[in-house]
């Protein structure tokens, strides 16, 4: 599905970048990407915050385990 309203899932890669004169420049070779492809760049601080958030989400999963039961399985498909 392409066009307005379409969702395109991005390929996730992790590489180190430098920032010079308004341009992000990869420090290492980037393979498997097309010219003109868009990327989201995160600073080290932003990556740390994301990792911390994911850690907390993983920790809190156990708080919701009581919902994993046959009595409310009908709601799992909503």
C-alpha positions in Angstrom: 0.0 0.0 0.0 1.6 3.2 -1.1 0.4 6.8 -1.2 -1.5 9.1 1.2 -2.1 7.5 4.6 0.2 4.5 3.9 2.5 3.3 6.7 6.0 2.3 5.6 8.0 0.4 8.2 11.5 1.5 8.4 14.6 -0.6 8.4 16.4 -0.1 11.7 20.2 0.4 11.6 22.6 1.7 14.2 25.6 3.6 13.1 27.8 6.4 14.6 27.4 9.8 12.9 29.1 13.2 13.0 27.4 16.5 12.4 29.2 19.1 10.4 27.7 22.2 8.6 24.1 21.0 9.0 24.8 17.5 7.5 25.0 14.2 9.3 27.9 12.2 8.1 28.3 8.5 8.9 31.6 7.5 10.5 31.3 4.0 9.1 30.1 2.5 5.8 26.3 2.3 5.4 25.1 -0.7 3.3 21.7 -1.5 2.0 20.2 2.0 1.8 19.1 4.0 -1.2 20.0 7.6 -2.0 17.3 10.0 -0.8 16.2 7.6 2.0 15.2 9.3 5.2 16.7 8.5 8.6 16.0 9.5 12.2 19.1 10.4 14.1 19.3 10.2 17.9 22.0 11.7 20.2 23.7 9.5 22.8 21.6 11.2 25.4 18.4 10.4 23.5 19.5 6.8 23.1 20.1 6.5 26.8 16.7 7.9 27.5 15.1 5.4 25.1 17.0 2.5 26.6 15.9 3.6 30.1 12.3 3.9 29.0 12.3 0.4 27.4 13.8 -1.0 30.6 11.0 0.5 32.7 8.4 -0.9 30.3 9.9 -4.3 30.5 9.9 -4.1 34.3 6.3 -3.1 34.5 5.1 -5.9 32.2 4.8 -8.2 35.2 2.2 -5.8 36.7 -0.2 -6.7 33.9 0.2 -10.4 33.9 -3.1 -10.9 35.8 -4.9 -9.9 32.6 -3.4 -13.0 30.8 -6.2 -15.4 31.7 -8.9 -17.4 29.9 -11.7 -15.4 31.5 -10.9 -12.2 29.6 -9.3 -13.8 26.5 -12.2 -12.3 24.4 -10.6 -8.9 24.9 -7.2 -9.9 23.5 -8.5 -9.5 20.0 -9.7 -5.9 20.4 
